[in-house]
Amino acid sequence: MPEAAKRYLHDPIERDLEEKMVFISGPRQVGKTTLALRLAGARDARHPAYLSWDDVRARPRIRQGELPAAEPRIVLDEIHKYARWRGLVKGLFDTREPGQSFIVTGSARLDIYRRGGDSLQGRYHAYRLHPFSLPELGGHADLLDALLKFGGFPEPLLRGQTTHWRRWQRERIDRVVRDDVRDLERVRELSLIELLVDALPARVGSPLSVKNLREDLEVAHATAERWLGILENLYVCFRIAPLGAPRIRAVKKERKLYLWDWSAVPDAGPRFENLVACHMLKLCHFLEDTEGHRMELRYLRDTDGREVDFVILKGGKPELAVEVKSAERGPSPALRYFKERTGIRRFYQVHLGTTDAVVDGVRVLPFAALCRELGIP
């Protein structure tokens, strides 16, 4: 496994820092701090430009605005855990030294955890940092096995050791539940949140029944839905909604579930589908965060059970559809069916083999080729 090079968001953020603050959010241990330190010209977290809200010694300095004036870029890490963080950051930005800029990082959706304070509109650009993808590692198909086995998070992927991956995975989820949920949400039943996290990998790739989940957990439907929302806000999982396309009897309610760490999915087929889902979401977020396009990731399913795994929408219009099959085979009948009845221009079926062909207007291709075709970062 090659050493990690400059992350894919480095250059866009570098340009934005010339004018505004930059917010970087993403899953815990995805590399946000490393990226921020590199942008600040710092080698490690001991650098004076790095201030973390998790460090109790740094909190008084942050609140009182005692920042190192000689540092052109200041990193404020996990500051969203402070109740009035947006007002504090606004004040720091408005009274900064000439030429000074700020990088705000957090392992939660910073647009959700606002918690009062003055508006920061017009003062920042927001980015979502994703795990490593195949293209970010160089695009070589021989690296796909390592990605499927160890996931895209830097530490276990670059270490490449099964025992280390298992320990890292357990410790990461424990910190999310025990630290992040505790710090950000009023949830007492942390043991039930842990049971919910344990239940999710087996449900990847299928329409998620919140009713079944809440029965397993013995909680109210609204409680189970709220807990799922918390895990989405903390970048543990994400859900995609069905596309209600005209001319088909589309299902409209149940969303499909995926994990940010696809290596936690036990079965090979759903794990590959989850990996593809994360790559597609990464493309959508990249185009939103760097170019301002309105992107959506959906799926197609009708009341007769025909389904296509993913549809990407740009500006509200479906651009392309992707079906995931581990083995090399001809196009799924569902692809042909939806191709005739929707306005989607491009249909793909991706697999783990080497065949690259067009059959009945559907491109059947390897995963690495799909990444190049779509420009996944």
N, C-alpha and C positions, 0 to 999 in steps of 0.2 A: 504494500500500500504506500503510495507516494506521500511525502509530507505536504501538509496543507499550504497552499499559496495564498496570495491576496484574495480575500473574499469577494464575491460577485457584486456586493453593494458598495465596496470601498470607493470606487471612482465617482458614482453618482452622489454619494454623501459628501465626498471631498468638494465637489462643485457647489453643493447647496450650503455648506458651511461658510462660504464666502459672504452669504447674505443673511442667513437665518440660523436658528437653532435646528437641531435634528433630533428627533425621537426615534430610538431603535427598540422595538419590542420583539418578543419571540419566546420560544420555550426555554425553560431553565436549562442551562448548560449547552446551548446551541452555539455559543461563541460570541455573544454580544459584547461582553467585557473585553475580550481579546481584540475584537474589531475596533471598539471605541478607543482602547489604549493605543492601538496602532495609528489611528487617525489623529490622536493627540500627541504622537511622537514619543510615547512612553513605552518602556520595556516591560514593566510589570505594575501590579496594583500598589506598590510602595511609592510610586511617583506622586509628587505633590499635586499634580493636575487631577488625580483620581480621588473622588470623594463618594463614599458609599453610605447610604442611610442605614445599612445593616451594621456599620461600625459606630457604636455608641459614642466614641470619642469624636467622630466627625460631625455628629448631629448639631451640637451647639454652633460650630463654625458655619455650617450650612445655613442654619436659621438666622444667624446674625450677619450673614453676608461676608464672612471673613474668608475670601477666596484668594488664592495666590495671584497677585496682580501681574507677575512676570510670565504667567503661562497663557499663551494665546488661545488654547482650547481646554476647557474644563469638562471633565466627565462627572456627571451626577448619576450614580447607579442606585436603582431600586428606590428612588425618592418617592414614587407613587404610593409607598406604604405610609407616608406622612399625610394626615387628613387634609391639610390645606396646601398640598404640594403645588398645585397649579398657580395659586396666587404667589407663593414663594418664588417659583421659577420665573414668573413674569417680572417680579421685582428685581431678581438677580440679573435678568436679561436687560431690563430697561436701565439699570445703573451700572452696567458692565464697563470695564476699561475699554478704551478705543482699540478696535481690532480683535477683541476677544469674542469667542463663540462658545456655545455649549452643546454637549452631546448628552442627552438624557436617555438612559437605558432602563429596561424593566422586563421582568419575566411574566408580564400580564398585559392585557390589552389596555394601553394607556388612554384610549378614547373612552373606555368604559369607566375606569377608576378616576373620575374627575374630582369628586368630593369637594365641591365648592371652589372658591377662589375666582379671581378675575379671568376673563376670557383670554386665551392665548392665540386667538385667531389672527392669522397674518404674521405670526412670529416664528413659526416652525414648519418643517416638513417631516412627515412620519414615514418610517420604513418598518417592514416586518422581515426579520431575518429568519431564513429557513435552514433546515439541516442541509448537509452536502447532498447534491444531486449528481447523477452520472456525468452530465456535461461539466459541472464545476470541478470534477476530479480529472477532467481531460477527455471524457467521452468514450473511453475505451471499453468495449463490451466485456472484456475479461475482468473488469472491476465490479461487474454487476453482482456476481456471487457474494462478494464481500459486503456490498451494500444491502443485499437481501438478508444476510446473516447477522450483521452487526448494526444495521441501521445507518442513518446519516449524521448522527451526532458526533462531533469531532473526536472526543476522548475514546469511546469504545471502537470506533471505526479505524482510527489511526493506530490504536494499540493492537487490534486484530486478535485478541485472545478471548476465548469463550468464557473462561472463568471470570476474567475481569469484566466482560460485558454483562454477565448475570448479576454480579455484585453492583456494578454501576447502575443497572436498570432498577434494581430494588431500592437502592439508596436515593436515586433521583425521585422516584414516585413518593417515597417516604417524606422527602423534603418538601415536595409540592403540597402534599396533604397536611403534614404536620406544621410546616412553616407558612407557606403562601396562603392556604385556605384560612389558617388561623389568623394571620395578620390582616387579611383583606375582607374576610366575610364573617358574618355572625352565624357560624355553624357549630353546634355543640356535638353533633353526632359524627365525629371524625372517623370512628370505626366503621360506620355505615358508608361514608364516602370512600373509604378504602375498599369495602366490598363492591361498591359500584365500579371503581376503577378496575378491580379484578374481573368483573363481569363483562367489561367492554370488548376485550380482544376477540372473544368468541362470536361477537355480533358484528364484526367488521364486514362491510360489503353488502349487507342486507338492509332493507328498510327497517328502521329501528322502532320497535314497539315499546313506547314508554309505559304502556299498560302492563306489559309483562315484567318490565324492570321494577316497577313500583310494587307489583305483587311479590316478586322475589325479595325485595328489600323490606316489605311490609310498611310502606310509607304512603302518603297521599300522592296522587298524580301530580299535583302542583309542586310538591316537594321534590319528587324525582326529576321533574322538568327543570326546576331551579338548580338542582345539583349538577345536572348536565350542562346548564348554562355556565355555571361556575367553572367547570372543567374546560369548557370551550374558551372562556375568558383567560384561563391560565395556560392555554396552549397544550392541553393534554390530548384533546380530541377535537374534531370538527365534523359538522354534518352538512350534507348538500341536499337541496330540495329538488323534487321532480320538476321537469319542464312541462307546463301545461300547453303543449303545442296544439294548434288547430288541426282538424281532420283526423285526429286519433282520440280514442277514449282514454285519455291520460289520467293516471292517478295524480292526486294533487296534495296529499297531506304528508304521509310518512317520509321522513328524511333518512338518507343513508349515512351511516357512521364510519369514520376513519380516525386513526390515531396519528399524531405527529411522529411518534416512534413506531414505524411499521415493523421493526424487528420484534415487537412484543406480540405480534399476531402469530398464533401457533401453527396454523395450517399454511402450506406452501401457496395454494391458489389465492386465498384471500390476502396473504402477505404481499404477493406480487401486485394484486389489484390495489392494495393500500399504498405501495410504493409509487405506482402510476398516479394515484390520486394526489399524493403529496407533490409529485413533479408538476402535475397540471395546476394545482393550487399555487405553487411557487411561480409559475408563469403568470397566472392571473394577478397575483399580488405585485410581482415585479412591474408589470405594465401599468398597474394602478399607481404604484408608489413613485415610479420614475417618469412616467409619461402622462399620468392623469386620466387614462382611459377608465371607463366604468366597466369592470369585468365581473363575470359570474361563472361559477362552476356548478353545473346541474347534472341531472341524469334523466333518461327517458324510460318510462315504463307505462304500459297501458293496462287496462283492466283484464286483459286476457293473459297477462304475465310476460308479454314480450318486453325486452329491456335492452338498452344500450347504456353502458356503465357511466360514460361522461359526455357532457356537452359543454363547450365553452361559448359563452355569450360575450359580445363586445358591444357596448352601447345598447344593450337590451336585445340585440339580434344574434341568433345562434350562428356561430362561425364554423364549427367543426364538431364531429362526434367521434368518440373513441371507445371501442369495445376491447376488453382485455381477455386474452386466452393464453394460458401458459404454453400449450402445445401449438405446433404449426398445423393449421387446418384451413379449410376454405371459410369464406365469410359467413358469419352467423346469419340465419334466416331473418332475425330481427333487424339486422343492418339493412338488408334488402327491403324489408317492409317499411321501415322508417324513411329510407332514402326515397321511396316513391311517394311518401305522404307528408314530408316536411320540406321546408325551404333550406335545409342545411346543405351547404355546398360540398363539404369534404367529409368523407367517412373513412375511418381507419380501423383496422383490427391489428392489435399489437401482440407480440408473442416473445418467447424466450429463445427462439431458434434463429435461423439465418435467412429464411426465405423472404424475398422482397418482390412482390408482384401485385398487379392490379387485376382484380377479378370482379366482374359485374359492376365496375365503377367504384369498388372499394379497394383501398390500398391496404394490403396485408404485409406487415413489415416487422422487423425486429425492434426491440425497445430503443436501442441506441439510435437507430435510424429515425424513429419517431421524434426523439429529442432534438436531433439535428433539423428535421423537417419543421418542427414547431418553434424552434429557437428558444428552447427551455434554458434558462440560465444555470 
